[in-house]
């Protein structure tokens, strides 16, 4: 087991293209950390630098207290699971699992014990004689996981391992990986662009964009206390609603949406932060679940808003309601299935004013 530390790590290609910039984070022993962000944000590059598959341009990477910048990948005591399963098609499952250990000249009895133990953990012990082509996608991914487990490394690295699976298998496999983490008690670093995977699996999440680390925290802290508009919009599904407007100081202070007559009173929770900014341009953010069709019994402050219902989208146990406020922008609310309004009609929605977020228009930082 090991702590992984990245200090001011940057990756610059050809002296001009910066893929990762000044990346600093510590992954503690036995912790499960997820790097998440849109495509091209640098998360896979950061993972590949930890693995030794990419050289570090600036900064240092340490594993178990040892700087590994110039250490070969095979000597870093890590195991990596890739997006494609990378299984040898001509080998059986057993041979795929054992191959890396044979290259390291492990004793035959040791290899057999490790392979059978990994296969049992992953529930693939009855497939050991099969070739990869005779396995489903989920079974192949288990074999790829097993190949990492038999190594018994200090650190597991996962590079979007579930992106080739269908929706049901993704849910099943992310549960499997979380269970493995608790069972093996090993340091794990996981890369994904799927914020649902990040929220459901990670002890902590590193949110990245354009090679820069924007926020590192627990999933719930990031969800409830994003540091800027990008993090607020990226984490959460459906995404947070954003409205551009300004702060009006008329004795009780209001948020006025740009281009419409919608105003929202500022709650006492936000008043201290915003009363120093009367007239300032800001962006208001509110999550779909904090917009209601009826006043919830546990919500004190709600503000009604007349909207036009444009689309009602049932998704099983809930309904997504898309609406407009007199501007070209479209917003979404999340309701229980027993309260869907009618499409094309005006409707009064209730905003929970204690749950809104405000972001500076220029910097996009949380006010």
N, C-alpha and C positions, 0 to 999 in steps of 0.2 A: 504494500500500500504506500501511496506517496502523495506529497503535495506538489502541485505544478504551479510555477510562478512565472509570469511574463511581465517584464519590466521595460516600459518605453519601447516596445517592439514595433518596428516598421518594416514593410516590404515594398520596395520600389523597383519596378521593372524598367530596364533600359535607361535608368537614371532620370526618368520623367513621369512614369505612370505609377502613382501611389495606390497600392491595393489595400494596405493596412497602415494606419498612422498612429504612432504613439500609444500603442495598445498595452494597458497595464491592468492585470487582474491576477488574483491568487485563487487557485482551486484547491480547497483544503482536502486533507486526507479523507477518503471515503465519501466525498461529496459528489453529487450529480449536478453538473453545470451545463446549461444549454446555451449555445451561441445561436441567436435568431436574428433574422433580418431579411430584406428583399434580395433577390438575385443580384449578384455583383457587389454586395456590401462588404466582402472580404472575410466572411466567416469561415469558408472552406480553406482559404489561404492561411488564416491563423491556425487552423487545425493542422494543416499540412506542415507548417513550420514547427509545431510541437512534435509532429511525427518525424521530422527530419527530411521530408520529401521536398521542401522548399528551403532555400537558404535565408537566414535572417539578414536583412540589410543593416538594421540598427537595433540596438537593445539586446537583452539577454533572456534566455529561456532556461529555467532550472527545473529539474525533476528530482524529487527526494533530496533537495539541497545541493545538487550538482549541476553546474552550468553545462548544457548539452549542445550549445551552438555548433560545435565542431565534432560532435559525436555522431557516428553513423546510425541510421535508423535501426539497424538490427541490434545495436548495443544500447538502445535507450530503454529497454525493458517495457515497451508499449505494444499493444495489439490494436489493429485498426480494422474496422468493418466499413466497407465501401458501399456506395449507392448501387453499383452492379455487384452481383454476388461473387464474381471472379472465381467460380469453382472450376476445377479441371473436369471437363466433360467425360474423359476416358477413364476417370477414377471413380471408384465407389465412394459412398459417403464416408465409410471408415477410412479409406485411403486419403480422402480430402482432409479429414480431421487430423490424421496422423502425419501428413506430409511435412509440415513445418517442424515437428518434433524429430522426424527422421533426419532432416537436414542438420539439426543441431546435435545429432548423434546420441539421442536419448536411448536408454535401455529399452528393449522390446517390451518387457513386462511393465515398465513405467508408462510407455506409450499406450499400451492396451488399457491400463487402469485409468489414465487421464481421458482417453477417448470414450470409454464406456461411462465414466462419470459425467462428462459433458453431455453425452447423448441422452442420459437419463434425466439430467436437469432440464433439458430442452424438449423432452418427449419425442426424440427421434431415434431411440434405440432400436425400434423395429424396422428402421429404414437403412441400417448400416450397410447392407449388401446391395442397395440400389444405386444406380447411376443418377446424376442430377436431372437428366431428361425425364426420368420417371417420377419426379417430385413436383409438387405444386410450388407456386411462388413463395408462399409462406414457409413451406418446408425447406426450400433452398435458402431462404434468409436465416432460418434456424441453423442450418449447416454452416453458413458464414459466421454466425455468432459462435457456434461451437468451436470453429477453427481458432477464434480469438480466445475462448475460454480455456482450451487445453494448454495454451501458452502460460497461463497463470501469471499475467503481467502485473506490473505495478499500476498501470494506467490503461483504461480502455478508451479508444477514440472512435466515434461514430460519425461518418460523413453522409448525412441524409440517407440512412439505410432503408427507410420505408417508402421512399418516393415512387418506387416501381410497383407497389402493391395497391390493390383496390381498397375502397373505403373501409369495408368490414375487416379486412386483414390488417390494415393500418392500426385500427383500434385494438385488435387482438395482440399485435406485435408490440405496440407501445406499452401495453399492460405487461407483456412478457418481459420486456427490457427493464421496466420498473421493478418487477418482481426479482429479476436477476440481480439488480443493484442491491436490493435489500438482502438477498441470499448470499451474494459473494462479498459484500462489504468492501468494494473496490472503488477507487477514484474513477469517475467516468466523465468524459467531455463529449457532448452530443451537438451536432450541427443540424439545423433544419430551417426551412423558410416558413414552416407551418406553425403559427403562433398557438394553435390548439395543442400540438405536441409539446411545445415549450412550456405552456402553462400547466399541463397535466403531468409532466415528467420531471421537471427540474426542481432541485432544491433552491437554486438561484438561476436567474436568467441574465444573459448579457445581450442587450439589444444594440444592434449595429446598423449603420447606414453610411455608405460612401467611405468605407474603411475606418470609420470612427466609432468608438464605443460611446453610446449615448447614456445608457443607464445600466447599472448592475444591482440587482436586488431580488428579493423573493417574488414569486409570481403575483401574489395578492398585493404586495406593496407597489409593484409596477402598475398593476391594473388600477388601483385606487389612487395612487400618487405619482402619475407620470411626470417626468421632469420637463417635457416639452411636447409640442403638438404632434411631432412625428411619432414618439413613443405612444402617446394617447391614441392616435389613429391606427397604429399598427397592431397594438395588443387589444384584442376584443373582437368578437364576431356576433352580429354585424358590427361594423366599425362605429366609432364615436361620431355623433353629428357635430358639425362645426358651423357656426354662424358668425359672420363678420359684422361688427358694429362698434359702438362707442359707449363710454360711461357718461351718463348724464347726472350731474349733481344738483338735484332740485329739493333737497331737504331729506329725501329718503333714498336717493340714489337708484338709478335704473340702468339696465342694459338696453340699448336701443338697436334693433337689427337694421343694418344698412339696406335700404331699398324697400322696406315694408313698414307697417305701423306697429309691428310687434315690439312690445317692451316687456322686460322681466325685472321685477324687484330684486335687488341684491340682498341676499340673506345675511344674517349677523355673522355667520361663519366666514364670509368673504369680505365683509364691510371694512374691517381693519386694514386689509391688504389693498383694497381698491379705492378707499376714500381719498388717498393721496393722488389719484389719477383721474380727476374729473375731466371729461372731454377727451380722454385718451382713446385711441383706436385699439380695440382688443378683439380677440376671437373667443367666442363662447363655445364650450364643448359640453355635450351631455350624451350619456350612453342611452341606447334604445330602451333598456329596462327601467330607466328613471323617468320615462314619459308614460303617463297612465291615462286610461279611458275613464276610470273612476278613482276617487280618492282612497288610497290604501289606508287601513286603520292605523298603521304604524308610521305614517308619514305626516309630519306636522305642517310643513310649509309647501303648498302647491300653488302654482300660478296658472290660470286657464288661458288657453290660446286657441283662437279660431283658425282652423286649417282646412285645406281641401284634400280629401282622400283620393289618391291616385291609383294605388295598387294594394290589394290585400293578398298576402302570400302565405297560405297554410303550410306548415312544415311538420305536422304531427301533433306534438304536445304543446305547440305555441303557434302564434300567428305574427308574421312581420307585416307591419302596416306602413306603406310609403306615402308621404304626404308633402305638400308644399305650403308655404306661408305667404304667397304673393310675390315671391322672387323666383327666378329660374331654377334655383337650387332645390334638390329633393332630399328629404330626410326620412329616417326610419324609426319606428317604435316597435317594441316587442310586447305583445299582449298574450294573455291566456286565451285558449281556444273559444271560451264562452263569451268573449266580448269584442268580436270583430265588427267594425263599422262598415257601412256600405260605400262602395266605390263611387266617386263622382259627386259626393255630397259634402257640404260643410260639416265640420265636427269640432267639438271642443275637447282639446287634449289638455292634460294637467302636467305641468313640469315640476319636478321635485327640485326646488331652488337650492336646497342644501347640498345637492349632489352635482351641481354644475362646476365646470372648470373654466378658468380664464387664462388666455395665453397672450403674450405681447405680440402685436401684429408684425413688428419688424424682426425681432429675434426668435419668435415662436417659443420662447421659454415660458414656463408656467409662472403666472403672477403670484 
